[in-house]
């Protein structure tokens, strides 16, 4: 029987509860029980890698603490037994002046989230311990540095007071740190993060307690971060940084300048060799690019954590292809690991040399990138000519959902009106199309038929074709390989990946129940008209109806000449538009015009707020695209979106009472918020699918029509850019 099993069995708490377990490589508990950090420690020990001894207080321990409001005596007894396990593993004693043991205390939810307590290092430090460490190492500077780090971290993370009194009893320090981890589960930031990702508050957090190893001990000590491949390019070999004399997060904090990992290879080649071997093992075992934290103490390597690494779009593409070639993953897994946005990003050319080119138009940068083509002003013409192989630039006074098919077909988008929160700006970012907005009146007429280059980053429309720096051949080769596995040409890869995701979404959407509203010719024809191109499955999902019923209705519309079929789905025909206008006019006659106008005026107030929220989701500032690496930033934007939606729900419900056909909009927006909460952020603003932004714009179009207005009139009034 392992020590971890003994710890688990000594407690007499809730049936089935496991509260304190040694991380000896045989723990066997899931991430949900012990958290990602503890799971990583246990798994690395199972692989035979050098990891400092540790134990974990599981989420069952958190649940008991939450119910009682304090740590149960039975659980605390097991914490003491856990410390004893670490003492036996290190030959040191906690709180002793003879070979003292110091530990780290870390939070450990199954899913990393902002708001949880930061790690406390060097816990167990006292005056006597400091003196003992100084005597043992003959390095009083190290002992003082370790003491200073502990006091600062304990005050900051546990006490929340820069001048707080740190307990002098090591066991009180430990209890305080464990309770602080448990309390941090209910911090406002953590609760907001969970609420907007659909994570249950009952998941709870574990607490990992681990023996300290010291990168600040001497000149043969240090700390570092290692990636099993370069997270910027996806290329091997390993990539990392190393800081002599560092501890904790010194490498990633930005306070100090680390050295390339090659310095470790020169100063301690044997350590470097063991580190590289460990990284290779962890990558093979995890079948993914790994982010590894390590410490070297007096020439001895210790691994602290390994997890899948965050990576650039280029690294995501390169790693996916390379790992298939190396036999680590399948081609299907590779396609699942690359997103449509990552494909678009790696294929997006940089700005070109505009010297000698006097701009034909200037506006605001809405989406960076460079694209050349012939200017077309009609979205239907843009689609037709693009399908024939031409490079098209769509230039419009402003855009609406009616223009989406033309925007998809175009290489770039330019508008006379609107700003960085306009429909053109928001949609172009999701499509990855270079876009310049707000170029001023007369631009459509001035550019029609000309060959131009749109420099989205600079906000310029230049004459002729401006040559961009070509995309690297290695990138094209990787995209071509992914496309081959997906069964499409390289230019169609992003769309194919979208469809893979949509196929799963459609299956899930079939299970959604909503208020049943009869499907009418108007409902179908209007949605086809707004979406531009849409298949029967997506129509059914938007209308909460049976796909077979919708397909039959569409076939009737095709037979009547009101719709036509295309490879991308059904589209409305020129003959269908008068029919749609007739049906909309009949619907308007049944609506209380004054009540609808008042509701639309209220809608427009929120419309301005929502466009800012979507823009903030896409751009952190006018010059910085949001790469969604900052979880705190994303959580704050999603919190605003959710708050706005909750405020809007009564208004949208009221709209359904004024015009029954609009009642489905509340169901669709609720569903988007639900999917966002579950972590699927494509439901924020992705075109084509029923994202929040897409549904909102479709509702806007319907309200404009039901009020007897036109988009051109509303654009001129500044309410529909």
C-alpha positions in Angstrom: 0.0 0.0 0.0 1.4 3.4 -0.9 1.7 6.3 1.5 -0.8 8.2 -0.6 -3.4 5.4 -0.2 -2.8 5.3 3.5 -3.5 9.1 3.7 -6.7 8.7 1.7 -8.0 5.8 3.9 -7.4 7.3 7.3 -10.1 9.9 6.9 -13.7 9.3 8.0 -15.6 12.0 6.1 -18.2 11.9 3.4 -18.7 8.6 1.7 -16.4 8.3 -1.3 -14.4 11.4 -0.3 -10.6 11.3 -0.8 -9.0 14.3 0.8 -5.2 14.1 1.1 -3.1 12.0 -1.2 0.6 11.6 -1.9 1.7 12.4 -5.4 4.0 9.4 -5.8 3.2 8.5 -9.4 0.5 6.1 -8.3 -2.2 8.6 -7.2 -4.7 7.5 -9.9 -7.1 10.4 -9.3 -8.4 12.6 -12.1 -7.6 16.3 -12.8 -11.1 17.1 -11.5 -10.1 15.7 -8.1 -6.5 17.0 -7.8 -6.2 19.8 -10.3 -3.9 20.2 -13.3 -0.7 21.0 -11.3 -0.9 18.0 -9.0 -1.9 15.7 -11.9 1.2 16.9 -13.8 3.5 16.3 -10.8 2.1 12.8 -10.3 2.3 11.9 -13.9 5.9 13.1 -14.2 6.8 10.9 -11.2 5.1 8.0 -12.8 7.4 8.5 -15.9 10.4 8.3 -13.6 11.3 12.0 -13.9 13.0 13.9 -11.1 10.2 15.8 -9.3 10.3 17.1 -5.6 8.0 15.1 -3.3 4.5 16.5 -2.9 1.0 15.7 -1.7 -2.4 17.2 -2.6 -5.5 18.2 -0.7 -8.2 17.2 -3.2 -11.4 19.0 -4.2 -13.2 16.9 -1.6 -11.2 18.7 1.0 -12.3 22.0 -0.5 -15.9 20.9 -0.5 -15.6 20.0 3.2 -14.0 23.3 4.0 -16.7 25.2 2.1 -19.4 23.4 4.1 -17.8 23.8 7.5 -16.1 27.2 7.0 -12.9 25.8 8.4 -10.4 22.9 7.9 -11.7 19.8 9.7 -9.5 18.3 12.3 -9.5 15.0 10.5 -8.3 16.7 7.3 -5.6 18.7 9.1 -4.3 15.6 10.7 -3.8 14.2 7.2 -2.1 17.4 6.1 0.4 16.8 8.9 0.8 13.2 7.7 1.4 14.5 4.2 4.2 16.8 5.5 5.7 13.7 7.2 5.7 11.9 3.8 7.6 14.8 2.3 10.0 14.8 5.2 10.8 11.2 4.7 11.3 11.8 1.0 13.8 14.7 1.5 15.4 13.8 4.8 14.4 17.2 6.2 12.0 18.4 8.9 9.3 21.1 8.6 9.9 23.9 11.1 13.1 22.4 12.5 16.4 24.2 13.0 18.1 21.0 11.9 18.0 20.4 8.1 14.8 22.4 7.8 12.1 21.7 5.2 10.5 24.5 3.3 7.5 23.9 1.0 5.5 25.6 -1.7 1.7 25.9 -1.6 -0.2 26.2 -4.9 -3.8 26.4 -6.0 -4.9 23.6 -8.3 -8.3 23.7 -10.1 -8.8 21.3 -12.9 -9.0 24.3 -15.2 -6.6 27.2 -14.7 -8.4 30.4 -14.1 -7.7 34.0 -13.0 -8.4 35.0 -9.5 -7.0 31.9 -7.8 -4.3 32.4 -5.2 -0.7 32.7 -6.6 1.9 30.3 -5.4 3.6 30.8 -2.1 7.2 29.6 -2.0 9.6 29.0 0.9 6.8 28.4 3.4 8.0 27.3 6.8 10.6 30.1 7.1 11.3 31.4 10.6 14.2 33.2 12.3 15.7 29.8 13.4 15.1 28.3 9.9 16.9 31.2 8.3 19.9 30.8 10.6 20.0 27.1 10.0 19.9 27.5 6.2 22.7 30.1 6.3 24.8 27.8 8.5 24.1 24.7 6.3 24.9 26.3 3.0 27.5 28.8 4.3 25.5 31.3 2.3 23.7 33.9 4.4 22.8 35.8 1.3 20.8 32.9 0.0 19.0 32.4 3.3 18.1 36.1 3.5 16.9 36.2 -0.1 14.7 33.1 0.5 13.3 34.8 3.7 12.6 38.0 1.8 10.8 36.2 -1.0 8.6 34.2 1.4 7.6 37.3 3.5 6.7 39.3 0.4 4.7 36.5 -1.2 2.9 35.5 2.0 1.8 39.1 2.6 0.8 39.6 -1.0 -1.1 36.4 -1.6 -2.3 35.1 1.7 -2.7 38.2 3.9 -3.5 40.7 1.1 -1.6 43.3 3.1 1.9 44.5 2.2 2.6 45.2 5.9 0.7 42.2 7.4 2.2 40.2 10.2 3.4 36.8 8.9 2.9 34.0 11.5 6.1 32.9 13.2 4.7 29.3 13.6 5.3 27.3 10.3 2.2 25.3 10.9 0.1 28.5 11.2 1.7 29.6 7.9 0.7 26.4 6.2 -2.9 26.5 7.5 -3.2 30.1 6.4 -2.0 29.4 2.9 -4.3 26.4 2.5 -7.3 28.3 3.7 -6.3 31.2 1.3 -6.3 28.8 -1.6 -9.8 27.5 -0.7 -11.1 31.1 -0.3 -9.7 32.2 -3.6 -12.1 29.8 -5.4 -14.8 32.4 -4.6 -12.8 35.5 -5.5 -14.8 37.8 -7.8 -12.4 37.3 -10.7 -12.6 33.5 -10.5 -16.4 33.5 -10.2 -16.7 35.8 -13.2 -14.4 33.6 -15.2 -16.5 30.5 -14.4 -19.8 32.2 -15.0 -18.8 33.2 -18.5 -17.3 29.9 -19.5 -20.1 27.8 -18.1 -17.9 26.2 -15.4 -19.7 24.9 -12.3 -19.0 26.6 -9.0 -19.1 23.1 -7.4 -15.9 22.0 -9.2 -13.7 23.4 -6.4 -10.0 23.7 -6.1 -7.2 21.4 -4.8 -4.1 22.5 -2.9 -0.7 21.1 -3.8 2.0 21.2 -1.2 5.5 20.3 -2.5 9.1 20.3 -1.1 11.0 23.4 -2.2 14.1 23.2 -4.4 16.2 26.3 -4.6 17.3 27.9 -7.9 18.7 30.8 -5.8 21.1 28.6 -3.8 24.4 29.1 -5.7 26.0 29.7 -9.0 25.1 26.2 -10.1 21.4 26.8 -9.4 18.7 28.5 -11.3 15.2 28.3 -12.8 13.9 28.1 -16.3 11.1 27.5 -18.7 11.4 25.1 -21.6 9.2 24.4 -24.6 9.6 21.1 -26.4 9.5 23.0 -29.7 9.6 26.7 -30.4 6.1 28.1 -29.5 6.5 30.9 -32.0 7.4 28.8 -35.1 6.7 25.2 -34.1 10.2 24.2 -35.2 12.5 22.0 -33.1 14.6 21.5 -31.3 13.7 22.7 -27.8 13.3 26.4 -27.0 13.7 28.0 -23.6 15.2 30.4 -21.2 17.3 30.0 -18.1 18.1 32.4 -15.1 21.0 31.7 -12.8 20.0 32.4 -9.2 16.3 32.6 -10.1 13.3 31.2 -8.3 9.6 30.8 -9.0 8.3 33.0 -11.8 11.5 35.1 -12.1 11.9 34.0 -15.8 8.4 35.0 -16.9 7.8 38.0 -14.7 9.7 40.4 -16.9 11.6 41.8 -13.9 14.8 40.1 -14.8 16.5 39.2 -18.1 17.0 35.5 -18.6 19.6 33.8 -20.8 19.1 31.4 -23.7 18.9 27.8 -22.8 22.1 27.3 -24.6 24.0 28.9 -21.7 22.9 26.0 -19.5 24.3 23.6 -22.1 27.7 25.4 -21.8 27.8 25.7 -18.0 26.2 22.4 -17.1 26.1 20.1 -20.1 25.0 17.0 -18.2 22.0 18.9 -16.7 21.1 20.3 -20.1 21.2 16.8 -21.6 18.9 15.4 -19.0 16.5 18.3 -19.4 16.3 17.8 -23.2 15.7 14.1 -22.7 12.9 14.9 -20.3 11.3 17.3 -22.7 11.3 14.8 -25.5 9.8 12.1 -23.2 7.0 14.5 -22.0 6.2 15.5 -25.6 6.0 11.9 -26.8 3.9 11.0 -23.8 1.6 14.0 -24.1 1.5 14.0 -27.9 1.6 17.8 -27.9 3.9 20.7 -27.6 4.9 21.0 -23.9 5.5 24.0 -21.6 7.9 22.8 -18.9 9.0 24.6 -15.7 12.2 23.4 -14.1 14.7 24.3 -11.4 18.4 23.3 -11.0 19.6 23.2 -7.4 23.4 22.9 -7.1 23.7 21.0 -10.4 20.7 18.7 -9.8 17.7 19.0 -12.2 14.1 19.1 -10.8 11.0 19.3 -12.9 8.0 21.3 -11.5 5.3 21.2 -14.1 4.5 20.2 -17.7 1.4 21.2 -19.7 0.3 21.8 -23.3 1.9 25.0 -24.4 0.2 28.1 -25.8 1.5 28.8 -29.3 1.3 31.2 -32.2 -0.8 30.4 -35.3 2.4 29.5 -37.2 3.5 27.1 -34.4 0.0 25.5 -34.3 0.1 24.7 -38.0 3.8 23.6 -38.0 3.4 21.4 -34.9 0.2 19.8 -36.2 1.9 18.8 -39.5 5.2 17.7 -37.9 3.5 15.5 -35.3 1.6 13.6 -38.0 4.8 13.1 -39.9 6.5 11.9 -36.7 3.7 9.4 -35.9 2.6 11.2 -32.7 -0.9 12.1 -33.9 -3.3 11.3 -36.7 -4.1 13.5 -39.6 -7.6 13.9 -38.2 -6.2 15.0 -34.9 -4.0 17.5 -36.7 -7.1 19.1 -38.4 -8.8 19.3 -35.0 -5.8 21.2 -33.5 -5.7 24.0 -36.1 -8.4 26.6 -36.1 -9.7 28.5 -39.2 -8.4 31.7 -37.7 -4.9 30.3 -37.4 -5.0 29.2 -41.1 -6.1 32.7 -42.1 -3.4 34.4 -40.0 -0.5 32.4 -41.4 -1.7 33.0 -45.0 -2.3 36.8 -44.4 0.4 38.8 -46.3 2.1 41.6 -44.6 1.8 45.2 -45.7 3.7 46.1 -48.9 5.9 48.9 -50.0 3.6 51.9 -50.7 6.4 54.3 -51.7 5.5 56.1 -54.8 1.8 55.2 -54.5 -0.5 58.1 -53.7 -3.5 56.7 -51.8 -6.8 56.7 -53.6 -8.6 56.7 -50.3 -7.9 56.8 -46.6 -9.9 55.6 -43.7 -9.7 53.7 -40.4 -7.9 50.4 -40.2 -10.5 47.8 -39.4 -8.6 44.6 -40.1 -4.9 44.3 -41.1 -3.6 42.6 -44.2 -2.8 43.4 -47.8 -5.0 42.4 -50.8 -5.3 43.5 -54.4 -8.2 43.2 -56.9 -10.8 44.8 -59.0 -13.3 47.0 -57.2 -16.9 45.8 -57.3 -19.8 47.5 -55.6 -22.5 44.8 -55.7 -22.2 41.7 -53.4 -23.9 39.4 -56.0 -21.5 40.5 -58.7 -18.6 40.1 -56.3 -19.6 36.5 -55.6 -20.1 35.7 -59.3 -16.8 37.2 -60.4 -14.9 35.6 -57.5 -16.3 32.2 -58.4 -15.0 32.8 -61.9 -11.5 33.3 -60.6 -11.1 37.0 -60.3 -9.7 38.8 -57.3 -12.4 41.2 -56.1 -12.4 44.1 -53.7 -15.9 44.9 -52.4 -16.5 48.6 -51.9 -19.8 49.7 -50.4 -21.3 52.8 -48.7 -21.8 50.5 -45.7 -22.4 46.8 -45.3 -25.1 44.7 -43.8 -25.9 40.9 -43.4 -27.3 41.1 -46.9 -23.8 41.6 -48.1 -22.2 38.7 -46.3 -21.8 36.4 -49.4 -20.0 39.2 -51.2 -17.8 39.9 -48.3 -16.8 36.3 -48.1 -16.0 36.2 -51.8 -14.0 39.4 -51.7 -10.3 39.7 -51.0 -10.8 42.9 -49.0 -13.6 45.3 -48.0 -13.8 49.1 -48.1 -16.7 51.3 -46.9 -17.5 55.0 -47.1 -19.2 55.1 -43.8 -18.7 53.6 -40.4 -15.8 53.1 -37.9 -14.0 50.3 -36.2 -17.3 49.1 -34.6 -19.2 49.0 -37.8 -20.7 45.8 -39.4 -17.9 45.8 -42.0 -15.2 46.1 -39.4 -16.6 43.4 -37.1 -17.3 40.9 -39.9 -14.1 41.5 -41.7 -12.0 40.6 -38.6 -13.9 37.4 -38.2 -13.4 36.6 -41.9 -9.8 37.6 -41.9 -10.3 40.1 -44.7 -8.2 43.3 -44.9 -10.7 46.2 -44.3 -10.6 50.0 -44.4 -13.8 51.8 -43.2 -15.0 55.4 -43.1 -13.2 56.5 -46.3 -15.9 59.2 -46.9 -18.6 59.9 -49.4 -17.9 59.4 -53.1 -15.4 56.6 -52.6 -17.7 54.0 -54.2 -18.0 56.0 -57.4 -14.4 56.9 -57.4 -13.1 53.4 -57.1 -15.6 51.4 -59.1 -13.9 49.2 -61.7 -10.3 50.1 -60.7 -7.6 47.7 -59.7 -6.5 48.6 -56.2 -4.6 47.4 -53.2 -6.2 47.6 -49.8 -3.7 47.9 -46.9 -5.9 47.2 -43.9 -3.2 47.8 -41.4 -2.4 51.3 -42.7 -6.0 52.2 -43.5 -5.1 52.9 -47.2 -6.5 52.1 -50.6 -3.6 52.3 -53.1 -3.7 52.3 -56.9 -2.8 49.1 -58.8 -1.2 46.1 -57.3 1.2 46.6 -54.4 3.5 43.6 -53.9 3.4 42.2 -50.4 6.1 40.2 -48.8 5.3 36.7 -49.9 4.2 34.1 -47.4 7.0 31.7 -46.6 7.1 28.6 -48.7 7.3 26.4 -45.6 4.0 27.9 -44.4 2.4 27.2 -47.7 3.7 23.7 -47.7 2.2 23.0 -44.2 -1.1 24.5 -45.2 -1.1 22.5 -48.4 -0.5 19.3 -46.4 -3.3 20.1 -44.0 -5.6 20.9 -46.9 -4.7 17.6 -48.5 -5.7 15.7 -45.4 -8.9 17.7 -45.3 -9.6 16.8 -49.0 -9.6 20.4 -50.3 -7.3 23.0 -51.9 -5.2 25.2 -49.7 -7.4 28.3 -50.3 -10.4 26.3 -49.0 -8.8 25.0 -45.8 -10.2 27.6 -43.4 -13.7 27.2 -44.8 -13.3 23.4 -44.5 -12.3 23.7 -40.9 -15.3 25.9 -40.2 -17.5 23.3 -41.7 -16.0 20.6 -39.5 -16.8 22.7 -36.5 -20.3 23.5 -37.8 -21.1 19.9 -38.4 -20.6 19.2 -34.7 -22.6 22.3 -33.7 -25.5 21.3 -35.9 -25.8 17.9 -34.3 -25.8 19.6 -30.9 -28.3 22.2 -32.0 -30.8 19.6 -33.0 -31.2 18.7 -29.3 -32.1 22.3 -28.4 -35.7 22.9 -27.6 -37.3 26.3 -27.9 -40.6 28.1 -28.3 -42.2 26.6 -31.3 -43.3 29.1 -33.8 -44.8 27.9 -37.1 -42.4 28.0 -40.0 -43.7 30.2 -42.7 -42.6 31.1 -46.2 -41.7 34.6 -44.9 -39.6 33.2 -42.1 -37.6 31.0 -44.5 -37.3 33.5 -47.3 -36.3 36.3 -45.0 -33.6 34.3 -43.3 -32.2 33.2 -46.7 -32.2 36.8 -47.8 -30.4 38.0 -44.7 -27.8 35.2 -44.6 -27.1 35.4 -48.3 -26.1 31.8 -48.7 -27.4 29.2 -46.2 -28.0 25.4 -46.2 -31.1 23.7 -44.9 -29.4 22.4 -41.8 -28.3 25.9 -40.7 -31.8 27.3 -41.5 -33.3 24.6 -39.4 -31.0 25.4 -36.5 -31.8 29.1 -36.7 -35.6 28.4 -36.9 -35.5 25.6 -34.3 -37.2 23.4 -36.8 -36.9 20.0 -38.4 -34.3 20.0 -41.2 -36.5 17.9 -43.5 -39.3 20.3 -43.1 -37.0 23.2 -43.9 -35.5 21.4 -46.9 -39.0 20.8 -48.3 -39.9 24.4 -47.9 -36.7 25.5 -49.7 -37.4 23.1 -52.5 -40.8 24.7 -52.9 -39.2 28.2 -53.0 -36.7 27.0 -55.6 -39.6 25.5 -57.7 -41.4 28.9 -57.5 -38.3 30.7 -58.7 -37.9 32.6 -55.4 -34.7 30.8 -54.4 -31.8 29.1 -56.2 -29.3 26.5 -55.1 -25.6 27.1 -54.9 -22.6 25.1 -53.6 -22.8 27.2 -50.4 -26.6 26.7 -50.0 -29.8 28.4 -51.0 -29.8 32.1 -52.1 -32.7 34.4 -52.9 -33.2 35.2 -56.6 -34.0 38.5 -58.2 -37.6 37.2 -58.5 -37.6 36.3 -54.9 -36.9 39.8 -53.6 -40.2 41.3 -54.7 -41.9 38.4 -53.1 -40.0 38.9 -49.9 -40.9 42.6 -49.9 -44.5 41.7 -50.4 -44.5 39.4 -47.4 -42.7 41.9 -45.3 -45.2 44.6 -46.2 -48.0 42.3 -45.2 -46.3 41.6 -41.9 -45.8 45.3 -41.3 -49.5 45.8 -41.6 -50.1 43.6 -38.6 -47.7 45.4 -36.3 -48.3 48.3 -34.0 -46.1 50.8 -35.7 -45.7 53.2 -32.8 -44.8 50.4 -30.4 -42.3 48.9 -32.9 -40.7 52.2 -33.5 -40.3 52.8 -29.7 -38.8 49.4 -29.3 -36.4 50.0 -32.2 -35.3 53.3 -30.6 -34.5 51.4 -27.4 -32.7 48.7 -29.4 -30.4 51.3 -31.0 -29.2 52.5 -27.6 -28.0 49.0 -26.8 -26.7 48.5 -30.4 -24.0 51.1 -29.9 -22.9 49.4 -26.7 -22.8 45.9 -28.2 -20.7 47.0 -31.2 -18.1 48.4 -28.8 -18.1 45.1 -26.8 -17.6 43.0 -30.0 -14.8 45.4 -31.1 -13.1 45.0 -27.8 -13.4 41.3 -28.2 -11.6 41.5 -31.5 -9.1 44.3 -30.8 -7.4 45.1 -27.5 -6.7 48.6 -28.8 -6.8 50.2 -32.3 -3.4 48.7 -33.2 -3.5 45.4 -31.4 -5.6 42.4 -32.5 -6.8 40.4 -29.5 -5.0 37.0 -29.6 -7.1 35.8 -26.7 -4.0 34.9 -24.7 -5.1 37.2 -21.8 -7.8 35.3 -19.9 -8.6 38.2 -17.6 -9.2 40.6 -20.5 -11.4 38.1 -22.4 -13.4 37.3 -19.2 -14.0 41.0 -18.6 -15.3 41.5 -22.2 -17.5 38.4 -22.0 -18.9 39.6 -18.7 -19.9 42.9 -20.4 -21.5 40.9 -23.2 -23.4 38.7 -20.8 -24.5 41.7 -18.7 -25.8 43.5 -21.8 -27.7 40.4 -22.9 -29.4 39.9 -19.6 -30.4 43.6 -19.7 -31.7 43.2 -23.2 -33.8 40.0 -22.7 -37.0 41.8 -21.7 -36.8 44.0 -24.8 -36.2 41.1 -27.1 -39.0 39.2 -25.5 -41.3 42.2 -26.1 -40.3 42.3 -29.7 -41.6 38.7 -30.1 -45.0 39.9 -28.8 -45.1 42.7 -31.3 -44.1 40.5 -34.3 -44.3 36.7 -33.6 -41.7 35.9 -36.2 -39.1 37.8 -34.0 -39.7 35.5 -31.0 -37.0 33.1 -32.2 -34.3 35.8 -31.8 -34.4 35.5 -28.0 -33.9 31.7 -28.3 -31.0 32.2 -30.7 -29.3 34.8 -28.6 -29.8 32.8 -25.4 -28.2 29.8 -27.2 -25.2 31.9 -28.3 -24.7 33.1 -24.7 -25.0 29.5 -23.5 -22.4 28.2 -26.0 -20.0 31.1 -25.1 -20.4 30.2 -21.4 -19.5 26.6 -22.3 -16.2 27.9 -23.8 -17.0 28.0 -27.5 -16.0 31.6 -28.3 -16.8 31.3 -32.0 -20.3 32.1 -30.8 -19.3 35.7 -30.0 -18.9 37.1 -33.5 -18.2 34.4 -36.1 -20.1 35.1 -39.4 -22.3 32.5 -41.1 -23.0 30.6 -37.9 -25.6 31.8 -35.3 -23.1 33.7 -33.2 -24.3 36.5 -31.0 -23.1 39.2 -33.3 -24.6 37.5 -36.4 -28.0 37.0 -34.8 -28.0 40.6 -33.4 -27.3 42.1 -36.9 -30.1 39.9 -38.4 -32.5 41.3 -35.7 -31.3 44.8 -36.5 -32.2 44.3 -40.2 -35.6 42.9 -39.3 -36.3 45.9 -37.0 -35.3 48.4 -39.8 -37.7 46.7 -42.2 -40.6 46.4 -39.7 -40.3 50.1 -39.0 -40.7 50.9 -42.7 -37.1 52.2 -42.9 -34.2 51.3 -45.2 -30.6 50.5 -44.3 -29.4 53.5 -46.4 -31.6 55.8 -44.4 -30.4 54.4 -41.1 -26.8 54.5 -42.2 -27.1 58.1 -43.1 -28.6 58.7 -39.7 -25.6 57.0 -38.1 -27.6 54.0 -36.7 -26.7 51.2 -39.2 -23.1 51.3 -40.3 
